[in-house]
Amino acid sequence: MDNQAYIKDICEQSRDSSRIIANLSTMEKNNILLTIATVLKNNSDYIISENEKDIKAAEEANLTKAMIDRLLLTEDRINGMAQSIEEIA
């Protein structure tokens, strides 16, 4: 599957999922958000190791330091994302 087809598939799945989530109760939606936060925290080592590949590719593509910084994921950034998600829930 090429990149364009892959992205299209992800978008279609997202649309379908949003229709399902729209019909859930607030408690169910909050539980989903809390699960997402937990998964982020529990998989931070893997996320960071995969992010290192993205950073390397960005450097090889001569992206600016500012753009690379926006891509960079650290333990603190991941924990911050998880905390923000928990606050929403």
C-alpha positions as CSV (number, residue, x, y, z in Angstrom):
1,M,0.0,0.0,0.0
2,D,1.4,3.4,-1.0
3,N,1.5,6.4,1.4
4,Q,-1.5,8.1,-0.2
5,A,-3.7,4.9,0.1
6,Y,-2.5,4.4,3.7
7,I,-3.4,7.9,4.7
8,K,-6.8,7.7,3.0
9,D,-7.4,4.4,4.9
10,I,-6.5,6.0,8.2
11,C,-8.8,9.0,7.5
12,E,-11.7,6.7,6.6
13,Q,-11.2,4.7,9.8
14,S,-11.1,7.9,11.8
15,R,-14.4,9.1,10.3
16,D,-16.0,5.8,11.0
17,S,-14.7,5.8,14.6
18,S,-15.9,9.4,15.2
19,R,-19.4,8.4,14.3
20,I,-19.3,5.6,16.9
21,I,-17.7,7.7,19.6
22,A,-20.3,10.5,19.0
23,N,-23.0,8.1,20.3
24,L,-21.1,7.1,23.5
25,S,-22.0,8.4,26.9
26,T,-19.7,11.0,28.6
27,M,-18.4,8.3,31.0
28,E,-17.5,6.0,28.1
29,K,-15.7,8.8,26.3
30,N,-13.8,9.7,29.4
31,N,-12.8,6.1,29.9
32,I,-11.4,6.1,26.4
33,L,-9.4,9.2,27.1
34,L,-8.0,7.8,30.3
35,T,-7.1,4.6,28.4
36,I,-5.3,6.7,25.8
37,A,-3.3,8.5,28.5
38,T,-2.3,5.2,30.2
39,V,-1.2,3.7,26.9
40,L,0.9,6.8,26.1
41,K,2.6,6.5,29.5
42,N,3.1,2.8,29.4
43,N,4.5,2.9,25.9
44,S,6.7,6.0,26.2
45,D,10.0,4.0,25.7
46,Y,8.7,2.6,22.4
47,I,7.3,5.9,21.3
48,I,10.6,7.7,22.0
49,S,12.6,5.0,20.2
50,E,10.4,5.3,17.1
51,N,10.5,9.1,17.3
52,E,14.3,8.9,17.1
53,K,13.9,7.5,13.6
54,D,11.7,10.4,12.7
55,I,14.2,12.9,14.1
56,K,17.0,11.2,12.1
57,A,15.0,11.4,8.9
58,A,14.1,15.0,9.6
59,E,17.8,15.9,10.1
60,E,18.7,14.1,6.9
61,A,15.9,16.1,5.1
62,N,17.6,19.3,6.4
63,L,14.5,20.4,8.4
64,T,15.1,23.5,10.6
65,K,16.0,23.0,14.2
66,A,12.7,24.5,15.1
67,M,10.8,21.9,13.0
68,I,12.9,19.1,14.5
69,D,12.2,20.4,18.0
70,R,8.4,20.3,17.2
71,L,8.9,16.6,16.2
72,L,11.0,15.7,19.2
73,L,9.2,13.5,21.9
74,T,10.7,13.2,25.3
75,E,9.5,11.5,28.5
76,D,8.4,14.9,29.7
77,R,6.5,15.8,26.6
78,I,4.7,12.4,26.5
79,N,3.8,12.7,30.2
80,G,2.5,16.2,29.4
81,M,0.3,14.9,26.6
82,A,-1.0,12.2,28.9
83,Q,-1.7,14.7,31.7
84,S,-3.5,17.0,29.3
85,I,-5.7,14.1,28.1
86,E,-6.4,13.1,31.7
87,E,-7.5,16.7,32.5
88,I,-9.9,16.7,29.6
89,A,-11.4,13.4,30.9
